[in-house]
Amino acid sequence: MKTVNILGDTAKEQWLNAIGICDMAIEANINDAMMMAHMGEDVTEPLEAALRVLGDYTSEMRRLVEGVM
């Protein structure tokens, strides 16, 4: 019987896919917080900034994996 790794066959694939999953989960949570709370500008702005920072962080993590592997 062969097992299947849902994240990928190589360590590099696994890391990149795990980063992608974490990015999607955090982004979805931020978007849900923005939509559900009907917040004012003073709270929405930091959440939008968090989305920008998340994008930068995710890019750096992917570059790190690409560089190491």
N, C-alpha and C positions, 0 to 999 in steps of 0.2 A: 504494500500500500504506500502510495506517495503522498506526502504532506504538501500543502500549498501555503506559502507565506503570503498573506494578503497585502503586506507592505512592499513586497518585491523579492527578487531572488538574490540580489547582491546587497552587501552592506550599504553601498552608496544609494541604491534604489530605496532601501528601507529608510535611511536617514532623510532623503529628499521627500519621500511620501509622508513620513511622520511630521516633518516640518510643515508640509502642505496641510495636513489634517489639523495640526495645532493652529495654524494661521486661519483656516476656515472657521474653526470653533470659536476662537477669540473674536474674529470679525463678526460672526453671527451674533455673539453675545452683545457686542457693542451696538450693532444695528438694532437688535431687539430692545435694548435699554433706551435707545433714542426714540424708537417708535412707540413703545408701550407707555412710557412715562409722560409723554406730552410735556417735555421739559422746556423751560425757558432758555433763552440764549446763553445765559451764564453757565449752564450745565451742558448744553449741546455742543458748545465750542470745544471744551476739553475732550469730549468723546470723539469729535471729528479729529482733533489733534492726536488722540490715541490711535485712530485708524491710520493716520499718516506715519506715526512712529512704528506701528506694527508692520507696515509695508517696508520700511527701511530695515527693521530688525529681521524680517523674513528674508529679504534680499541678502543681508550680510550672512545669515545662517546658511543659505544656499551656496553663497560664494565660499564660505569656510569648508563646507562639505566637498564642493568641487575641487578646491585647492588641496585638500588633504587626501582625497580619494581619486 
